[in-house]
Amino acid sequence: MAVREGATDLPGRRAVIDMGSGIPEFARGALPRLDPLDPASAQLVKGHTELADDILQDRLVAATHFSASLTRIVEDPAFDIGTTTTAAVPGQLTGVVVQPEGVPANRVQVSIARPFPSGPGAGTAVTGTDGAFAIAVPAAVRAAPGLATMVLRVAGGTVAVEVDVDVAALGATGAVGTLTLPRTVDALPVSVISQLGAVVAGLDASTPGEPAPQAAGTVPQLTLGADTCSQLFRSDFSTDRFPYGVLVRLVEPRPSIGTVAADLKGHRVSIANFAALGVQGLAYRHADRVPIDQPVSVDAFRDGLAGVSPAGVGTGATTVPIAGTLGLGYIVHLAQRWTPQGLMLGDLVYSLPLAPGEQQRIAIVDQRSTMSVTESERLDVQEAESFREAQDASARATFESGMSQSASGGSSFSTEAHSSSWGAAGGIGFAVGPIVIGGGAAGGGGSSDSSGNTNNWMQGVSGYTSTAAQSSHASVERAANAQRSLQRMGMRLAAASERSEVVTKVIANHNRTRALTMQYWEVLRVFDVRSAVEGVTLVCFVPLDPIRFLPAGAAATLADAAVSRAALLYRYGRLIENADVLRRVIERPYRKGLSLLEEFAGDPRATVQAPTDSAADVVTVQAEGTFLPYDDVWVTLLAAGGRRIGPYPMPTSGLPGLPDTAGPASALASEAELVARLSALRTGSARHVVSRSVVLPDWLPRTDVVGVELTRQFRGIQYHFPSSSATEAARLTQGGLPLTGIAELISGGAPARDVWFAPDRLEREVGGPRLNRVRAALVDASTSMTTPPPADKTYFDELLAGAEFTLAPQPFAATQLPPELRYSAVLEIEKALQHVMANTATYSKAVWMSLTPEERVMLLEGFTIGVHDGVADQSQDIPLLACVANQLLGFYGNSMVLPFMIPASLVAKRKPVDGVPFTTASVQDALAKYHATAFSPPASTIALPTRGVLGEAVLGHCPSAEKIDLTRFWNWQDSPLDPAPEISAVTVPTASLTAGATAPSALTGVAPMIQNFSTAGPTQDTSLLASLIQAGAAAKGFDVASLTGSAALADLVKATLSTAESARKDALANATTMATKAMDSIPNVIAAKAAAGKKDDEKKTDEKKDTGTPGPDAPTVTELSPTHGPAGTKLAITGTKFTGATGATVGGKALGTFTVVSDTRIEGAVPAGLPTGKAAEVAVTGPKGTSAPSAKSGFTVDA
């Protein structure tokens, strides 16, 4: 056998002792316990015969222990119940002394004369006006053996008598009854102060442990009036009683488990230290109890009581011995009694000395003020603010102007001119091989005849009509939501009471020979405080097993941060089972954890949060559709109870939109083209995803989210359009046309401009997005939703198949998600478990106390008290419920304390003693008598102040005047005293002592949370209207003179003459030059002939593809997306009049997967077999013809 000590893996836990040889491990400071139901202990018992025999014998003794012990008590002659009739001197004597004529003997002294005459203090008392007295019996008198009679001495002012008292006739309280005196005893003469002192005479002389006198004979009283008009007033004679009890155990229970021990010199001691001492060869034995040979470990005891093994793991084995069988005892009922003993004087409050014949006036001012200020503040504010402001302003300016003018004028003119010229030239040329021979001839003649007869008559009518309209729209929308919960409490309570009393008195000393002192004394009320035995109740101890709040196999501390639902329910199962009891008694810091555990266990869908999850729930809302970067989209979470969280914007920036306006080639040319582009994006197949993540506040659990609401609207677009000529030129250049001649093709056009597209216009012409899918789930913002989230975290996932998202709010109902227990909540529950485990006894007692009387009956129904000689047959079993009352008196250790009744079968075995039968009542009376006679209760005297003051005039002991001389005698009535000086008016303090008692209010107003309210709406733009009015005022009329054309005719005459002359000269010069050029042209003609063949070949590839002119209703192609790509590329064709189109071609080949999406969009795939690197014409064929080629209809096939 060897000892091995090892440290545990758990911090703060004691080292574990492993002795080997099959002995269970135990903590340092504990003992190796032996639980027969534990598999490890059972294996040890099987290997040691003597140990097994000890355990069998112990179980047999445990089954009969209670009954055997009870039988021994009943049959033991030493337990003599007949002593209840023997004489005993109580701790005090009370009674009433009356005169022979039957009137109370007032103010007579009663004392114990024999045995042991009593002196001042204990054993002496003075009767009151009603003749009552109370004597504290000295300890020497009570201890006198064989005392049968006591002699009381009653002494008055001049007479004393003795009265015998039979000790056997005294009750348990020492009541003597009425003592009638054999002769009249006069009262004792006493002064006022002496009378007050007699009230408590002997109290100070009583020693601790000796009873003090009761109040029966010392109650002060006051008599007013005389004869038949007299009235007697007495003080309160009530006694306050405060009961309590003391538990005494007669029959101890057997321990639930024993200890592995060994016999050492005839004694069974624990085997814990044997291996360390090197003692070998000792046989293992079983012992219920062993001596304490080392300090007892408290923490090991608590671990064992909580069911924690030395290794720090929950175990079902019992390692701490507790009460395992029934026990027997009794409760001694005592009570602390406060008995008033009368009044006594306290401190001297005021003293007024007066000389002989002196008179004084005194003013007594009694001012009492009480003030009580209680201030408490509380304010509960549940505030929810929702602000949504939409301001819409529209301004429309219309200007119309008209002007109509007519004018007529005419002119006629006639002119004539003649000119002629002649010339000739000639040439010829031919080529023979490399030799070129040329010659030429030319001839010419010119004749010019000009005659003009102009008759110009003009009539002009001018009608000018101008209509202009400007529409200005401005929209502002703001939204804000806020919720706030504030709690404050404010209470101010000020109570004040004031009482002022002024009494003026004249105090005179009419004695001419002695001085007088007026003394005012504080009056105190005296109480006698002592404990007295009132009775005994037999009780039975019924053992109960403590609650093991930690299940077997579970670690004492939380070992793994990741806990599943099943593991959590197993670990905290005992807390859940007893939650209804623990909820009422557990300390406040741990109630939250218990409440969280109950909610988790009550919902079978609840899960446990992983420790790596986010600290708060994050709801991610995702919408998939044809969103544009000009859409404002908001999401609002809808919670139970009408609560709303949001709205929160869903970002749309970065989505594909309108082309950049920096370059003319990429910019749009017109408003119609912009609207068409937005419509194509809105109705196209491209879908975009917008999302927003919202963190749920702490006060909103995930289970309270009932839906999501989406809202949207357009943002206005400010777009810059370059001039149309620059745009077209850039596009033609981008399409491959040379710069030469482009300027001649494009002339005029619209200038560059900025256009504002209002939201309402965009809404009308473009419409809302087409929603394809909307979903919401508990997903972190950093987590992509490409993979569908689990069902237990998805609020909803709806497929909308392209439904339009209008301006109306779009609500989506959410499914209720299962709650999730946060990791912080797991820590709160673990904190509650650790607290309950550390206080296993306290909370086990709370569970035991929760048993109803009906449950206790059912719990104990199957048990007996056992039989002394073993169970011979079943008829000898005495049910436990036949011996106990179903009344829980309390707990002692792990045992219920129930009132016990001795079974009748055992009572029959004992004969009556001194005529007293052996019953439960007689046993309780005997035990009560025993404690009443053997118990010396502590006594104390307490003086409490009253509100009274006693005033007494005391004359001086020595005269202050000379002896009377008759020759100089004078009548004092003839010589009145000098009057005392008048007292000026006494002013009572007027300032209130409770001024300022009202506490100021500390509560302040709560400022509103939303402060961005705007009262200024959008401004209206009327600049166009002002400009139009100004332009109309500046309009000019016709120039009537210009209608005749007279100036133009004059210029025409001059031009005609000069033209005729110049024509003649040019004809002559041209004839001369033609001959020269003819000879120079022959080589060029021959070169042109050689190049003619090459041009014909190139012409074949550049033939015109258009065999005819398209009609006005034929389709048009305005844009291709993309403009280049390999075969198979998905091609989107944008244009007009696509409805009813029958086909489309690329480079003359049919477009694959031809699909007409709308009147302005066709989709398909680029066919194979087209030449690469060259632009292939894209054409659309419809009912009205085929689209014409344009700069935007060429698609280049990539290699």
MISEZA-938108 format. One record per residue (C-alpha): residue in one letter; x, z, y. Coordinates in steps of 0.1 Angstrom, whole numbers, plus 5000, padded with zeros to 4 digits. Each point is the difference from the previous one (the first is absolute). Last residue first. Layout:
<lomis>
AXZY...
</lomis>
This chain:
<lomis>
A489841675364D497450115026V496949795006T499349955036F496350025011G498849785030S496550065015K501050185032A501449705019S497049804991P498649764974A496349925001S497550194978T498049794976G496449905004K496550125007P499250154966G503450174998T503649914991V502850235011A503549865006V503550164998E502849765007A503350064982A503050105022K503349914983G502650234984T498649964965P498049704987L496750114984G499650024963A498250334997P496850095018V499950275028A497450264990G496650065017E498150175029I497749855026R499050175033T497949925031D496649944985S500750274975V501950074968V499949644986T502150024968F502249734985T501950144970G502749735004L500149775030A499749634990K503049785006G500249765030G502950195016V497950324997T496349934994A496750175006G496649974983T496349985002A499550185033G496450135004T500850245028F503649935012K498849905035T503050165018G503650104993T502150244980I501649904967A501450294979L502649894974K500950214969T503449854990G499949824966A502849755010P502650165023G499550115036H499349885035T497550045028P498550324986S497250035011L498949675014E498349965034T497649775020V498649764973T496949815011P497049914980A498049685009D497050045023P501449775027G500949734976P503549944988T501649675009G500949784971T502649924975D502050315010K503150014980K502049785022E502849834985D503350175004T501449954965K499449625001K501449975034E503450114989D500249714977D498949755027K502550145025K502849924976G498949644998A499849965037A503550125006A501649664993K497549825023A500750255028A503749924998I499249625004V497750075030N502650225016P502649724998I497549755017S499150235029D502949925024M499249635001A496350085008K501150255026T501749745022A497149764998M497550285009T501950115031T499349685020A496449994992N499650375008A501549965035L497549725009A497050194987D501150315019K500149835034R496549874996A498650334988S501650185029E498149795025A496650044983T500550384996S500850055037L496949835012T497850194975A501550345009K499249975036V496449904994L499650304975D501350255025A497349905024L497450034972A501150354991A499650125036S496549855002G498950174967T496550075013L499850344981S503150145018A498150045032V497450234985D502550274989F497850214977G499550385003K502350294997A499850334979A501750315016A496950224998G499649934963A503650104993Q499550345017I496850074980L501849904969S502950235007A497750305006L498149944968L503249964980S501450345013T496950184987D501850214974Q498150324991T501950334996P499850194967G498250345000A501250315018T498550324985S502750064975F500150294975N503550074987Q499750374999I499050074964M500950354989P497950195025A501550335012V498850314983G499150275024T501850335001L499550324981A502050295013S497050185015P501150305020A499650354983T497450235014A501650345002G501049955036A498550325011T499450244971L501350315018S497549945027A501150125034T497450245015P501950324993V497650295007T500450145034V499550385003A498650105033S502050285014I499950334982E498950295021P502250305003A499150294978P497950265017D501750335008L498550264977P497250215012S500650355013D496750185000Q499649924963W503350154994N498650345010W502750235014F501650314987R502750155023T499150364994L499149924965D503549884993I500049744973K503349944983E502249725014A499449634993S501949744978P498750124967C502149904969H498849804971G498849705020L496649864994V499549694979A497349745009E499549754972G499449625001L499749804968V500449625001G498149754979R500749644991T501250094966P503649984986L500649984963A501650294981I501149924964T500550274973S501649914968A499550074963P501749864969P498050054968S501350244974F498949844968A500050224969T496650155004A498249695011H502149784977Y499050204969K496450035011A499849625004L501549954965A497550244985D497249845018Q501149654988V500250134964S496650165003A498549675014T501549794972T498750234974F501450294979P497050245001V500450325020G498750314981D503450175003V501549704984P497749754983K501249844968R502149684999K499649724974A496649905014V501649905033L502049744981S497049824987A498250045034P502749795016I501750165030M498949825032F502549815022P499649865036L502049685003V503549945013M501249654994S503549974988N503049795011G501550285020Y497250245008F497049825014G496850125017L496750174993L498349714984Q496650104987N498849874967A500050354985V502350064970C499550144965A497349784985L501649705016L503150064979P498149964968I500750284975D501249864967Q499350234971S497249794987Q502549724994D501750174972A503150204995V501549895033G503150225005D500150375000H499350065037V497649715004G500249735028I498450005035T498149694991F500149645015G497749704998E497750085029L502950065025L500049665017M496349964998V499450335017R502649935026E498449665007E496650165006P501550265024T501649715019L503749924997S501649935034M501950334998W502149864971V500949695021A501050225030K502150214976S501849694988Y500649925037T501850335007A501850014967T501349645003N501450065035A503249794997M498049744980V497349995027H502649935027Q501849744980L496749834993A499050005037K503449845009E499549744973I496749915015E501549965035L502849794985V497549784983A498349965034S503249885015Y500249754972R496749865010L497150024976E498349665001P496349945003P498449724981L499149715022Q496449955012T499349635002A500249855034A497349815018F501249715023P498649965035Q500549685020P499450065037A498249705016L502349755017T499949774970F502449994971E498849694982A499850024962G502849814982A499450124965L499550375008L501950174972E499750385004D502650264990F498850365007Y501350355003T502949954977K502150304990D498550084966A499849634992P503749965002P501449785028P500049624995T503549865001T500449805032M499050325018S503550065013T501250365005S501650105032A496750085016D499250244972V497049914978L496850194997A497849694998A497949775021R499049644992V498749695018R500249654985N499349645010L498750055035R499549685021P501050095035G497649985029G498849705019V501949715016E497749855026R497650295008E502550294995L502749815019R497649965029D499150374998P503750105000A500849795032F502449714997W502149995031V501649665009D503349945016R500749645013A502449704998P498649685014A497549784983G500849634993G501449725021S502049744981I501349994965L500849664984E502449895028A501850344998I500449954963G501649655005T503550094991L500150364987P499949874965L497150104976G501050234971G497050254999Q501950265019T500349755029L496349934998R499350385000A502250065030A498549725019E496550124992T500750355012A501849895031S497149775009S497450274992S501650255024P501050324983F497150244989H500750375005Y497750234980Q498650345010I498150134970G497350275002R500050254972F497349964974Q498150294984R500150214970T498450304982L500650144965E498350314987V501350204970G498050234977V499250344985V503250195006D499250364991T501849994966R503349945018P499950335016L499650025038W501350325017D503649904994P499649685019L500049674980V502849775008V498849655008S501849694987R499049665015S499949654985V499849645009V500349734973H500049625007R498249734982A500849635003S497149794987G498949885034T496950095018R501650225027L503249805002A498149685003S497750155026L503050125020R501549654999A496749845009V499650245029L503549915012E499349634996A496850025020E501850195027S502549725004A503649894993L501350274977A503650095002S502549904973A501349685017P499850145035G502550284991A499650365012T496350014992D500550154966P497449914974L496850204996G499750264973P501750124968L500050384996G502750205016S497750245019T496950104981P500550385000M497050204987P498950235029Y498850354992P496450115007G500350274990I498850284978R496250045000R497950304989G496449954991G499950294976A502249834974A502749785013L500249645013L503449865007T500249765028V502049675000W500649775030V500749635002D500949825033D500349634991Y502349775020P502850004974L497549834978F498450134968T498849764973G499450274974E501450304981A499350355012Q502050314990V499250375006T502650254991V498950374998V502950245001D499550354985A502650255013A503350144988S500949674983D500650004963T503250134985P498650324987A497349814980Q496550095009V497850154974T496749844989A496450105005R497549804980P498850304980D499050185032G499550384996A503650064990F501349865032E497550195022E500750334981L503849955004L499749935037S498050325004L502650204981G502849865022K498150085032R499250364988Y503750094997P500750125036R496750205000E500850234971I498049944968V496950224995R496949795004R501549664989L501750174971V496750074983D498449655003A503549854993N500350174966E499949694978I501849795026L502850255004R500350014962G500349624999Y502849985026R502749864977Y497649814977L498049845029L503349905016A501449854969A496849794994R499949885036S503749904999V502850185018A503049835015A502050285017D501350134967A501050374993L497250195018T501050364992A499350224971A500149694977A497049934979G500250044962A497250254998P497750005030L500850205031F497050215012R500250234970I497150235007P500650364989D498550114966L497450275003P500250364985V496950224999F500950355013C497150254994V498850265024L498850365000T498650115034V501050335016G498450205028E500150125036V503550135005A500650105036S502349875027R500550185033V499549955038D498750305021F499049885034V500450175034R498449885032L502050055031V499050145034E502449965030W500350325020Y499250075037Q501250345014M498650185030T502450295009L498750315017A501950275019R498950364999T498850265025R497549835023N498249824971H497749745016N502449734991A498349685012I499949654986V498049755020K499349674982T499949635009V499349754973V500949645004E499249754972S501249644996R499249784970E501349654995S499449754973A501749674995A499649714976A501849685004L499449724975R501749675004M499649744973G501649664999M500649804968R501949684998Q499849714976L500849655009S499249684980R500849675015Q498949654992A500949695020N498949645001A501049745025A498949645008R500649775029E498649665006V500649785030S498549655004A500649755028H498249675002S500349755028S497949695000Q500749735026A497749715007A500549695020T497649725009S501049735024T497849705010Y501249725021G497949695006S501649735019V498249675007G502149715012Q499049655012M502749745002W500049645013N503149814997N499949625005T503349864994N500949635001G503449944988S502149694995S503349984984D501649694987S503450034983S501849724984G503150034978G502049754981G502450044972G502649834978A502450114974A502749844978G502450164975G503049954978G501550184970I502549964971V501050294977I502649964974P500350264971G497849804978V498249745020A498150175029F497649835025G499450005038I498049805026G499550045038G497849895030A499350095038A497549885027G498750135034W496949965023S498550215028S496550035018S498350235025H496450005016A498250295018E496250075008T498250315015S496450115005F498750355009S496750194997S499250375006G497350244990G498950375003S497650244984A499950394998S498250264979Q500750374996S498650274975M501650354998G499550284975S501450344994E499450254971F501950324995T499450254971A501850334996R499450214969A501350354997S499850204968A500850374996D500050194966Q500950364997A500150174967E500850374998R500150204968F500650375001S499450234971E500650375005A499650274973E500450365009Q499450304978V500950295022D499950364988L501150255026R500950364992E501350285021S500250374993E500250285025T498950354993V500250255028S498850364995M500050255028T499050365000S499950215031R499450375003Q500050195033D499450375000V500650165034I499950375001A499850155035I501150355005R498950265025Q501950325000Q499150375007E502350305000G498750364998P502850104977A502549714997L498949694982P502149804975L498749654989S501449854967Y499449654987V500349824966L501450274977D500649834967G497850044970L497350244992M498250014967L496749874986G498350014966Q501249944965P498749654995T500449894964W501949684992R499949954963Q502449794979A498449914967L501250014964H498849824969V502450054971I499949674980Y500450024962G502149854973L499849804968G501949684990L499049694981T502749774987G502649755013A501250155033I502949795012P503349924985V501749715019T501349704980T496849854988A500449654986G498049715015T503049885020G500649845034V503649905006G502750185020A502550064971P499050374999S496549894992V497350005027G496650134989A499150165034L500550354985G503349894986D501249885033R498850315017F501850224975A503249805004D499750045038V499550384996S503050064977V500050354987P503350185004Q501750094967D499450254971I496350055005P498850134966V498149784976R496449934996D498049824973A503049974977H500649744972R503150024979Y503049774994A502650134976L503450095014G503149864983Q502249975030V500650215032G502449815022L498950165033A498949675014A498049924969F498250345001N499049985037A496649824996I499150164967S497650245016V499850354986R498350154970H501350354994G501250164968K503749965008L499649645011D497149824984A499749655015A497749835025V498349675007T497350105025G496350014996I497049805012S496550095013P501050365006R497750274985P497650175023E500550365013V497450264991L499550265027R500649805032V499250175034L498649815029V499550175034G497049945021Y498849985036P497150135021F499950055038R497550275010D499050105035T498450345002S497150085023F499750335018D499649865035S499950285026R497150255004F497550055028L497750314999Q497150035024S498650335013C496650025016T498650254975D502650255009A502749875023G501149675014L502849774988T501950064968L503149794993Q501649934966P503449964985V500349924963T502550244985G498250134970A499249684981A503049815012Q502150044970P503150224998A503449844991P501049944964E503650084991G502449724992P501850025034T499950365013S497150155019A501250205030D499149735025L496550004987G499750384999A497850035030V498649665010V496750105014A501450345007G502049855028L496949895017Q498650354998S503250145013I499849785030V496550115007S500750364994V499350184967P498050304988L499549994962A496350014989D498450304985V499750044962T496650124987R500050154965P500049874965L500949655012T498249714984L502449724989T498349664998G501649744978V503650034987A500649625000G503549944986T499749624997A500250014962G497350264999L500650385001A498150204975A503050054977V501950165030D497350265005V500250125037D500050375010V499250115036E502050255021V498850155033A501650055035V498550175031T501250045036G500449655015G499249834967A501749974967V498849824968R502450054970L499749774970V500850124965M500749754972T498950034965A501049834967L503749945004G501749964967P503349885014A500650005038A501049645010R497149955024V500750335017A503749915005A499149655013P498050155028V496249935001A499049825032I496950185013A497049835015F497350195019A496449975010G498250295018D497949775022T501750125032G503349924984T501950204974V503750085004A502449904973T502850154979G501649904967A502749775015G501150125034P500250365011G500350244970S498549974965P499850294977F501549904966P497250034975R497950125017A499150025037I499449635007S498949975036V496849965020Q500150095038V496650045018R499049795029N496249974992A498550144969P497049784995V496650185000G498650124967E499350375009P502950104978Q502349785021V500849654988V503449844990V499949634991G502349834975T503249804993L503050094979Q503049764997G502549884975P497950084970V500650304978A499349914963A497850164974T499549834967T497049774993T501849675003T502750144977G497849914971I501349645002D503150114982F502449714994A502450214980P497749974971D501049634995E497349824982V498749805029I503449935014R501249894965T497049774996L500749835033S503649944990A499049854967S497349785016F502549865026H502849944976T498149844972A500749635006A503350075017V501150214970L499349704977R501949765023D503050245001Q500150034962L500049624997I502849985027D502150264983D499749834966A501149665015L503050175016E500950164967T499849664982H502249815024G500149624997K496349945005V500050225031L502749785017Q498049684993A496950175015S501950095031A500949645006P496549884992D498550255025L496950174986P502050304987D501350065035L503250204999R501750095032P503849995006L500250235030A500449925037G502850075025R501749674992A497449754990F499049964963E500649754973P498150054968I501950164971G500749744972S503450134992G501249905034M500450265028D499249765028I499850185034V498749795029A501350055036R497550085027R498249735020G500849935036P500849644995L498649834969D502549844976T500450334982A503350194997G501250084965E500950324982R500949994964V500050314978A501249994964M498550114967
</lomis>
